[in-house]
Structure formats: structure tokens, C-alpha cells
Amino acid sequence: MSGTSRLRNGDIVLVDRRSQGLVSVAVKLGGQLRYGRHSPHARYSHAAIVYDADDQDTVRIVEATSSGVHVAFLSKYGGDECDVIHTGVDEHDWRQVKAFLDDVLDRRTTYGYLTYFGLTLYALTGSRLCIQEAGTAICSGLVCDALTRSRFIWRRPPYACTPADISAQLEAEGETATGACGSQAGRRSH
């Protein structure tokens, strides 16, 4: 697929960015520890989900950042810093995914720092213990949890998934990533 592929609601956005400082660095480090230092999956530090793709010039996403769960424009990310995985979520499933996202937007207004801390321990120690705080979300956990309302079954609990886990699992399942955040073709090779 090329970078000009039409985005659809439910597509996954994986971002290679350091905008959250230590959080971004730690997420990338965790990916390197799990998948290898030079793994293409380990470059991602953030994940979001396409929420409104009706107008391809003003695509909106839902994401969890340090300021909480919110809607943002995809254009905030440059084409060279993110990839999109086309999920093929159908209209029926999208209604369920969107209902979940709408509920999270209404209720979960905070970032899951305790969950993030638990994932850091997991990444550094290999522990099977995952800590989560109810009523919060981290970026990749939000995306994975939302997509369980569709055809996705994750190998790890959604709240414990990282951007690297999303990338690795979906690549293994044959999903393709494109550089659809901008006009360039995807950076992932298949």
C-alpha cells in the first residue's frame, strides 16, 4: 500500500516521536528489550486510533497522552514520524469501537501513570505481573482495548500492550503499515 491509501475509522497510528520525554524514551527502551535493539517495532513510542476519517484532509484520532484521553488531528504528526496500519474494521464493528471510545472520552480523562510504571517494571524485569489503575488509559492500551470490539484478539491483555507489541503482532498476522500520516510510502518492509 502507498502513503496515499485512504484512512478509515479504526485504523491504527503508530508514532516514532519523543514528545513525552522520559515516557517516550522508556517506551522505546521497553520495545528494544522485548524485540531487540534494532527491531523495527521498537522505534514506536506512541499509538492512536483513527476516530473520524470522513474528511481525509482533517482526519481526527483518539489518543492517550500525559494530558489525558482526547481527540486530536492526525496532522499534528509529520508523515516521517508515523505509520498507519489499516485494520479493515467494518461499519458494524466500528459502531461498537466508537461507542467504547466515546465512553472513554467521557469518563477516562487521565493518563495511566501507574499502568505505565507497571509496564516499565514488566519491560525491565520480564515479570508476568502487570499493574493497572482503573479509570485510566495509556496510548497503546486504549487502542487495543477499543479494537477488541472488532475482530482483534491480542496476545497480551490490552492494557499491557505497547506500541511495539501492536506492531509485532499485526505484522506477524500480515497487516500492512503505510506512511499514511504524510505523503510518503510506509517505512516498514514486508
N, C-alpha and C positions, 0 to 999 in steps of 0.2 A: 504494500500500500504506500502511497505517497503522502507527503505532508498536506496535500490538497483534499484528502478524504474528508467527507462530511462528518462532523461530530454529531453524536446522538446522545440523548439523555441516558445517563447510566455509564457512559464511558469513563475510564479511569485516567486521571492525570498523575503522572509520576514526575517529581521535580528534583533537579540537581541544583540545590541552592544552599547557601549558608546564612540565610537571613535571620535565623533564630539563634545565631551564635553557638553557644555550647550545646544546646539541644541538637542542632543540625550536625555538629561535629560528632556527637555521641551516637546519633542515629547511623551515620556513615561508618563509624568505627564498629558498631554492632554488626552491620552488614558485612564488613570485612572479616570480622571474627567468625561469623556464621558461614559465609560463602567464599571466603578467600580475598586476599588483599587486592587482587586485580580483577575480581569478578565484575561483570557489567551491572549486576544487580546492586552492588554495594555503593554505587555512585548516587543513588537516590536518598534524599533526606526528607522528603515530604510527599504526601498523597492527597488528592482531592477527587471529587466526583462531579461529572457534568450534570448540572441541575436544570438548565434551560438553554437548549441549543436551537430554538426556533429561528433566531436571527444569528447566522454564523459570524456576523461582524461584532456581536456583543454577547458572546457565549458567557453564561454565568455558571459558576461552580459553587459547591458547598465544601468548606474545609474547616478543620480544627487547627487553630494556631494558638499562640500564647495569649491572644486576646479573646479566645473562645471559639465556639462554632458559629460560623456566619456565611453569608452569601457574598461572593466577590466576582469580579470579572476575570475571565481566563487571561485576558490581555495583560494582566499585571505580571505575568511570566513571559519572558522572552522565548522565542522559538528555539534558541540554542540551549535553554536550560530545562526543558521538559519534554516528555514523551507522552503520547496518549495511547492507551490500549482500548481498542474498540471491543466492547463487551457483547454487543448484539442483544441487549435487553429489549424484549418485545413490549408492546403497549400495555398489555395486561400486567406483566411483572413491574413495568415502570410505575404504574399507579400505586403498587404496594411499596416499592422503593421510595417513591416521592412522599407517600404518607408517613413513612418512617422518618425521612429527612425533615419533613415539616414538623413532626413531633419533636425531634431533636433540636431543631432551631427554636422551637417554643420553650423547651424545657432545659436542655443542656447548654448552658451558656458559658461553662468554664472548661478550660483545658485540663486534661488528666495528668497533672504533675506526679501524683502518686503512682499511677499506672506507668507513666514514663520511667519513674525511678525503678519500679519493679522490672520493667523490660531491660533497663540498664544492668541490673543485677543478673538477669537471665543471660544477657549477651556476654557479660564478663565472666560468669561462673559456670554457665551451662546448666544451671539449676532448672528443675522442672516446675518450680514454684513460680506462679505468675500472680502479681498483686494488682488489683484493680480497685478503683474508687467508683462506687455507683454514682450516677448522675453527672459523669464527666466523660470526655472523649479525647482520644488522640487521633491524629490525622488518618493514619492507615487503619486503625481500628474502626473509625467511623465509616470509611469506605467499605471495608469488609463486612461490617455489620449490616450496612444498607443493602449490599448485594446478596446477602443470604436470603433476601426476599425475592430473589430471582433464582437462577439456576446454579449459583455458586455454592460450593461446599469447600471450605478452607481446611487445610491440613492442621492448622493451629486454631485455637479459639480466636474469633475475630478481634477481640480487644488486645490480643497478644501478637497480632500480625504487624510486621514492619513493612515499609516500602520495599525493602529487599525481598521479603517473603512474597509479597504480591507479584513482583517482577519475576522471581524464580518460578513460582507455581504456575503462573499463567504462560510463561514461555514454555515450560515443560508440557503444558496442555495444548500448545500450538497457537495460542493467541498472539497476534502481531501488534507490535508497538510502532507508532509513527511519530514523527516530529511535528504533529499537527498543531502544536501550540504556536507555530510560526509557519513560514512558507517552505521550510526545508524538509527533506525526507528524514525518516527516523534514523536514529543513531544506532539502534540495536540491529545486529545482523542475525539473520535466520537462514 
